[in-house]
Amino acid sequence: MAKVKTVFICTNCGVNSPKWVGKCPSCEEWNTYVEEVITKPTKQEEKSRAWNHDSGSKGSPRPIPLPEIKAGTTQRIVTDDGEFNRVLGGGFVPGSVILIGGAPGIGKSTLLLQLALNLSGTILYCSGEESEEQIKLRADRLGPNQPNCYILTETNTSKILTHAQQVAPQLMIVDSIQTLSSPYIESAPGSVSQVRECAADLQRFAKETNIPIVIIGHITKEGSIAGPKLLEHIVDVVLQFEGDRNYSYRILRTIKNRFGSTDELGIYEMQASGLREVSNPSELLLSQKDEDLSGSAVSATMEGLRPMLIEVQALVATAVYGTPQRTATGFDLRRLSMLLAVLEKRGGLPFGQNDVFLNIAGGIRVDDPAIDLAIVSALMSSLEDIAIPTDICFAGEVGLSGEIRAVNRVEQRIQEADRLGFKEIFISKYNTKGLDTKRYQIKITTIGKIEELYRALFE
C-alpha cells in the first residue's frame, strides 16, 4: 500500500508545513498555505513505473576535471522562426526545458503549434486542454500540416513520457503544465505538489534523452506564472508572451535563460493565418502621420542587441482640477516625475501647474535610460506647442543636475537611425569618444545640458 500523508504547502514559495499557518515563515506572505494529500509510492510501485529513468541515460556521470571539459560543442536546434531563435539565444539546446507564460487567449498555443508545423523533424505536441479536432482546426488555419507532427491528448505524465519514448521526437511541447497530473500524487491537477512533481518528471526525461521540452504555463492575476516558485527554478528558460488582445502585436520576452542573454525581445503580429515575425520593430513603434504635431519625439533605444526607434508622445495641459495629474503608459511613472522635476529646477520650465500625460507608441514598455532625452524633448515640445521635425531622433540619459549622460552602444543606435532615413540625431557630448562621425550620412548633434537642447530645438 502506498503511504498517504497530508501536508500544507505554500503556493508562493513551496515550503511544507505539518499544519496550517497564516503567515509563511519563508516568504512572509499571508494566507498562501493550502492542504495537499501526498501519496508516496512503495518500492514495488516505483519499479513498475511506465517509463524507466535509466533507459535514456548515457551512463552514470563521473567527476571530470575542468580542463577536460570541451566547451561550445552543443549543437542547437535552429527553427524557421527567427524571433524565437533570438530570444532562445540561437535555437533549442538539446535536453533543455523551456517555460512559456502568458495571459489567456494571448496566442501561446498558436505560437508553439506554428513552431511545430514549421520544423522538419519529429514533433510531439501534448495537449491537456484541447481535443485532437480543435488542434486540427487550428493547424489547418496556420498552414500545411506536417506529417511528422504527432498530437497526443493526455494528462497523465507517465503515459505521456511512455509515448514520448516510443516516438523519440526532436522536440516535445506540453500544453499546459497545470493540466498534467502524476498517478503517484493524489491532489488535483494544477496544485502545488502536482505541478512540482510533473515538472520534475519532464525535466528528468529531457536531461536523460536530450529532447528539448517546451512547457506552457498559466499566469496569476498579478501576472506571475501560476504554481510554486520552484517551477521557474527547475526549468532552463522562462519566456513571457505579452500583449493586449485589443492590439495585434505580441512580444516574447526572456525572463531567464541559462544558455543566452535575458535582454532579448521577439515581436510578432497576430494575423488570421497565424503569427507573423516582425523583423523591423520600428514599423510598429513609429506612428504614421501626415503633418508635424507638437509633443512627439523619436528615441533610439536598445532591447538586448537590437536597436529600435520608438516614438514618445507627451501632452502637457493646464491643470483644471487642482492637483496636477501625472500619467505614463509604457514608462516608469516615478522616473517621469524625476524628469519633470529636473526640467522645472534646471530648465526653469513651469510643469508644476500642468497635467502631464506620456505614452510610448506601439504598446511596448521601455526601461532603457536612453529614452530620457526623447521624453524631455516631447514634454518641452508640448509645453511650447512647437512641433519637432519628424526626421530628428534622440539618444541620451538625463541626470539630476540636468546634464545629458552617455549611453551604451551609441554606434548601433546611430546606424539604425541612419538606415531608416533620419536626418539628425541628438546624443550626449560624452558619447563622442572614439566615434567616427564621417561613417554616417546622418547629422550628429552633441549636447551637454537640457538648456542646450532647448536652444537647439526651439530657438
C-alpha positions in Angstrom: 0.0 0.0 0.0 1.2 3.5 -0.8 1.8 5.8 2.1 -0.7 8.7 2.3 0.4 11.9 4.1 -1.3 15.3 4.4 0.8 18.4 4.4 0.3 22.1 4.0 2.3 23.8 1.1 2.9 27.5 0.5 1.7 28.3 -3.0 4.2 31.2 -3.3 7.5 29.5 -2.3 6.6 25.8 -2.0 7.7 25.4 1.7 6.0 22.5 3.5 4.4 22.6 7.0 2.7 19.9 9.0 -0.1 22.3 10.0 -1.8 25.4 8.5 -0.2 28.7 9.4 -1.4 32.2 8.5 1.9 33.7 7.6 4.6 31.8 5.7 7.9 31.8 7.7 9.9 31.6 4.5 8.5 34.2 2.1 6.4 36.1 4.7 3.2 36.0 2.6 -0.2 35.7 4.2 -2.8 33.0 3.5 -0.8 31.1 1.0 -0.9 27.7 2.6 -3.1 25.0 1.0 -3.7 21.4 2.1 -2.2 18.7 -0.1 -2.6 14.9 0.1 0.7 13.3 -1.0 0.9 9.6 -1.8 4.4 8.2 -1.6 4.7 5.0 -3.8 6.3 1.8 -2.4 9.4 0.3 -3.9 7.4 -2.1 -6.0 5.3 0.7 -7.4 8.5 2.7 -8.2 9.8 -0.3 -10.2 6.6 -0.6 -12.1 6.5 2.9 -13.5 5.5 3.2 -17.1 8.9 4.6 -18.2 12.3 3.8 -16.9 14.6 6.6 -15.8 17.7 4.6 -16.8 16.6 3.7 -20.3 17.5 7.0 -21.8 20.6 7.8 -19.8 24.1 7.6 -21.1 25.6 6.0 -18.1 26.4 7.2 -14.6 28.1 10.6 -14.5 31.6 10.8 -13.0 33.6 13.8 -11.8 35.6 15.4 -14.7 38.5 17.9 -14.3 37.5 21.3 -15.6 40.3 21.5 -18.4 39.0 18.2 -19.9 35.5 19.6 -20.5 35.0 20.7 -24.1 33.0 23.9 -24.4 30.9 25.0 -27.4 30.2 21.5 -28.7 26.4 21.7 -28.2 24.5 21.8 -31.5 21.4 23.9 -31.2 18.1 23.0 -33.0 17.5 26.1 -35.2 13.9 26.8 -36.1 12.4 28.7 -39.0 11.2 31.4 -36.5 13.9 34.0 -36.3 12.3 35.8 -33.4 12.1 32.6 -31.4 15.7 31.8 -32.1 16.7 35.3 -31.0 15.1 35.0 -27.5 16.5 31.5 -27.0 20.0 32.6 -27.9 20.2 30.8 -31.2 17.8 27.9 -31.0 16.8 25.0 -28.8 19.5 23.4 -26.7 19.1 19.5 -26.5 17.8 18.5 -23.2 16.6 22.0 -22.2 13.3 22.8 -20.6 11.6 26.0 -21.7 8.6 27.5 -19.9 6.3 30.0 -21.7 3.8 32.0 -19.7 1.2 34.4 -20.8 -2.4 35.7 -20.3 -5.3 33.5 -21.6 -6.0 33.9 -25.3 -2.8 35.8 -26.0 -1.6 33.1 -28.5 0.7 30.7 -26.6 -0.8 27.6 -28.2 -0.8 29.2 -31.6 2.8 30.2 -31.4 4.0 26.7 -30.4 1.8 24.8 -32.9 3.0 27.1 -35.6 6.6 26.4 -34.5 5.9 22.6 -34.6 4.4 22.8 -38.1 7.4 24.6 -39.4 10.1 22.2 -38.0 11.3 19.4 -40.3 12.0 16.8 -37.5 9.5 14.7 -35.5 7.5 16.8 -33.0 5.3 15.5 -30.2 2.5 18.0 -29.2 0.9 17.0 -25.9 -2.3 18.9 -25.1 -4.3 18.5 -21.9 -6.7 21.4 -22.7 -7.9 20.7 -26.3 -9.1 17.8 -28.3 -7.4 16.5 -31.5 -10.2 18.1 -33.6 -9.6 21.5 -32.0 -5.9 21.3 -32.7 -6.5 20.1 -36.2 -8.7 23.1 -36.9 -6.0 25.5 -35.7 -3.3 23.6 -37.7 -5.4 23.9 -40.9 -5.6 27.7 -40.3 -1.9 28.1 -39.7 -0.7 26.4 -42.9 0.1 23.0 -44.4 0.0 20.1 -42.0 3.3 18.5 -41.0 3.2 14.7 -41.2 5.9 14.4 -38.6 3.9 16.4 -36.1 2.2 14.0 -33.6 -0.7 15.1 -31.5 -1.3 13.5 -28.1 -4.3 14.5 -25.8 -3.3 13.1 -22.4 -2.9 14.5 -18.9 -1.1 11.5 -17.2 2.6 12.2 -17.1 3.6 8.5 -17.0 1.6 7.8 -20.2 2.9 11.0 -21.9 6.5 10.0 -21.2 5.9 6.4 -22.4 4.6 7.7 -25.7 7.5 10.2 -25.9 10.0 7.3 -25.6 8.3 5.4 -28.4 8.0 8.4 -30.7 11.5 9.8 -29.9 10.7 13.3 -31.1 13.2 16.1 -31.9 11.1 18.5 -29.8 8.3 18.0 -27.3 5.6 20.5 -26.4 3.3 20.3 -23.4 0.2 22.4 -23.2 -0.1 23.1 -20.3 1.7 22.1 -17.1 -1.3 23.0 -14.9 -3.4 20.3 -16.6 -1.0 17.4 -16.0 -1.2 15.0 -13.1 1.1 12.3 -11.8 -0.5 9.0 -10.8 1.6 9.0 -7.6 0.2 12.2 -6.3 -3.5 12.3 -5.1 -4.0 16.0 -5.2 -5.9 17.8 -8.0 -4.2 18.8 -11.3 -2.7 22.3 -11.0 -2.0 22.0 -7.3 1.5 22.8 -5.9 2.5 19.2 -5.5 1.2 18.1 -8.9 3.0 21.0 -10.7 6.2 20.3 -8.9 6.1 16.6 -9.5 5.1 16.8 -13.2 7.8 19.4 -13.9 10.4 17.3 -12.2 9.4 14.3 -14.3 9.6 16.3 -17.5 13.0 17.8 -16.6 14.4 14.4 -15.7 13.1 12.9 -19.0 14.6 15.9 -21.0 18.1 15.6 -19.4 18.2 11.8 -19.9 17.0 11.7 -23.5 18.4 15.1 -24.7 15.0 16.0 -26.0 14.1 19.7 -25.5 10.7 20.2 -23.9 8.6 23.4 -24.2 6.0 23.8 -21.4 3.1 26.3 -21.4 2.2 27.7 -18.0 -0.8 29.7 -16.9 -0.3 33.0 -15.1 -2.0 34.5 -12.0 -3.9 37.8 -11.7 -0.7 39.5 -10.7 1.0 38.4 -14.0 3.4 35.8 -12.5 3.4 32.1 -13.5 0.9 30.1 -11.5 2.2 27.4 -9.3 5.2 27.2 -6.9 8.2 29.5 -7.5 10.2 26.3 -7.7 8.8 25.8 -11.2 10.9 28.7 -12.6 14.0 27.3 -10.9 13.6 23.8 -12.3 13.4 24.9 -16.0 16.3 26.3 -18.0 14.5 29.1 -19.9 11.5 31.2 -18.8 9.7 33.3 -21.6 6.9 35.7 -21.1 4.4 36.2 -24.0 2.9 39.6 -23.6 0.5 41.8 -25.5 -3.0 43.3 -25.4 -5.8 41.3 -27.0 -7.2 44.6 -28.4 -4.0 45.0 -30.4 -2.4 42.7 -33.0 1.2 42.9 -31.8 2.7 40.3 -29.4 6.0 40.5 -27.5 8.1 37.4 -26.5 10.4 38.5 -23.6 13.1 36.5 -22.0 12.9 36.3 -18.2 15.5 33.6 -17.5 17.9 31.9 -19.9 20.8 29.6 -18.8 22.0 29.4 -22.4 21.9 33.1 -23.6 21.0 36.7 -22.8 18.0 37.7 -20.8 17.7 41.1 -22.6 16.4 39.8 -25.9 12.9 40.6 -27.3 10.9 38.9 -30.1 8.0 40.8 -31.7 5.1 39.2 -33.6 1.9 40.4 -35.3 -1.2 38.3 -34.9 -3.0 37.7 -38.2 -5.7 35.4 -39.4 -3.1 32.9 -40.7 -1.1 32.9 -37.5 1.8 34.9 -36.0 4.0 37.0 -38.4 7.5 37.8 -37.4 8.2 41.5 -37.2 11.9 41.7 -38.2 11.8 45.6 -38.2 10.3 46.7 -34.9 10.4 50.3 -35.9 7.4 49.7 -38.3 5.1 49.3 -35.3 6.8 51.7 -32.8 6.8 54.7 -35.2 3.3 56.1 -35.9 2.4 57.3 -39.3 1.1 60.9 -39.5 0.7 63.4 -42.3 1.8 66.5 -40.5 4.1 67.6 -37.7 2.4 67.7 -34.3 3.7 69.0 -31.1 4.5 66.7 -28.2 6.0 63.9 -30.3 9.7 62.8 -30.4 11.6 59.7 -31.6 14.1 57.8 -29.4 16.8 55.4 -30.5 16.6 52.6 -27.9 18.1 49.1 -27.4 16.5 45.9 -26.4 19.2 43.4 -25.9 21.3 43.6 -29.1 18.5 45.0 -31.2 18.3 48.7 -31.9 14.7 50.1 -32.1 13.3 53.6 -32.9 10.3 54.3 -30.6 8.0 57.3 -30.8 7.3 59.1 -27.5 4.0 61.1 -27.2 3.5 63.7 -24.5 0.6 66.0 -23.7 1.0 69.0 -21.3 -2.2 70.8 -20.4 -3.2 73.3 -17.7 -4.4 71.5 -14.5 -8.1 72.3 -14.0 -9.0 70.1 -11.0 -6.4 71.3 -8.5 -3.6 68.8 -8.1 -1.9 68.1 -11.4 -2.1 64.6 -12.9 0.8 62.5 -13.9 0.0 59.6 -16.1 2.5 57.3 -18.0 1.8 54.4 -20.3 4.8 52.1 -21.1 7.2 54.1 -18.9 8.1 54.3 -15.2 5.9 57.0 -13.6 8.5 57.7 -10.9 11.1 58.4 -13.5 8.7 60.7 -15.3 8.3 62.7 -12.1 12.0 62.9 -11.8 12.4 64.3 -15.3 9.7 66.8 -14.7 11.5 68.0 -11.5 14.7 68.3 -13.5 13.0 70.4 -16.2 11.5 72.7 -13.6 14.5 73.1 -11.4 17.3 73.1 -14.0 15.4 74.4 -17.1 13.0 76.8 -15.5 10.0 75.4 -17.3 6.6 75.6 -15.4 5.4 72.0 -15.2 4.2 72.2 -11.6 0.8 73.5 -12.5 0.2 71.4 -15.6 -1.2 67.9 -16.2 1.3 65.6 -17.9 0.4 62.5 -19.9 3.0 60.3 -21.5 2.6 57.4 -23.9 5.0 55.1 -25.6 3.7 54.3 -29.1 3.1 50.7 -30.0 2.0 49.4 -26.6 5.6 48.5 -25.6 7.2 49.1 -22.2 10.7 50.7 -22.3 13.3 50.6 -19.5 16.2 51.9 -21.5 17.5 55.1 -19.9 18.5 56.4 -23.3 14.8 57.3 -23.9 15.1 60.2 -21.3 16.2 62.7 -23.9 13.3 62.0 -26.2 10.8 62.2 -23.3 12.3 65.6 -22.3 12.1 66.8 -25.8 8.5 65.7 -26.2 7.5 67.4 -22.9 9.1 70.7 -24.0 7.5 70.4 -27.4 4.0 70.0 -25.9 4.6 72.8 -23.4 5.7 75.3 -26.1 3.3 73.8 -28.7 6.1 73.7 -31.2 6.5 70.5 -33.3 9.8 68.7 -33.5 10.7 67.7 -37.1 9.9 64.1 -37.8 13.4 63.4 -39.2 15.1 64.1 -35.8 15.7 61.4 -33.1 17.3 61.3 -29.7 19.5 59.0 -27.6 20.7 60.2 -24.1 20.1 59.8 -20.4 19.2 62.8 -18.3 20.9 63.3 -14.9 19.5 65.1 -11.8 21.7 68.1 -12.5 20.3 68.5 -16.0 23.3 67.0 -17.8 23.0 64.7 -20.7 24.8 61.5 -19.9 26.4 59.0 -22.3 24.6 55.7 -23.2 25.9 52.4 -24.4 26.0 51.1 -28.0 25.6 54.5 -29.4 27.1 53.4 -32.8 24.2 50.9 -33.3 21.6 53.5 -32.4 23.1 55.9 -34.9 23.3 53.2 -37.6 19.6 52.3 -37.1 18.5 56.0 -37.4 20.7 56.4 -40.4 19.2 53.3 -42.1 15.7 54.5 -41.5 16.4 57.8 -43.2 16.6 60.2 -40.2 18.5 63.5 -40.9 19.7 64.3 -37.4 20.3 62.6 -34.1 21.0 64.3 -30.7 23.4 62.4 -28.4 25.5 63.3 -25.3 28.8 65.1 -25.9 30.3 62.5 -23.7 29.5 59.8 -26.2 31.8 61.1 -28.9 35.0 59.4 -27.7 36.1 57.0 -30.4 33.1 57.8 -32.5 33.8 58.3 -36.3 31.1 60.7 -37.4 32.2 60.5 -41.1 30.9 57.0 -41.4 27.3 58.1 -41.3 25.2 60.3 -43.5 23.0 61.4 -40.6 24.0 64.7 -38.8 25.2 64.0 -35.3 24.5 66.8 -32.8 26.1 66.7 -29.4 24.8 68.4 -26.3 25.7 68.5 -22.6 22.7 70.1 -20.8 19.0 70.4 -21.3 19.4 74.2 -21.8 21.4 73.4 -24.9 18.7 71.0 -26.1 16.0 73.7 -25.6 18.0 76.3 -27.6 18.8 73.8 -30.4 15.1 72.8 -30.8 13.1 75.9 -30.1 15.3 79.0 -30.7 
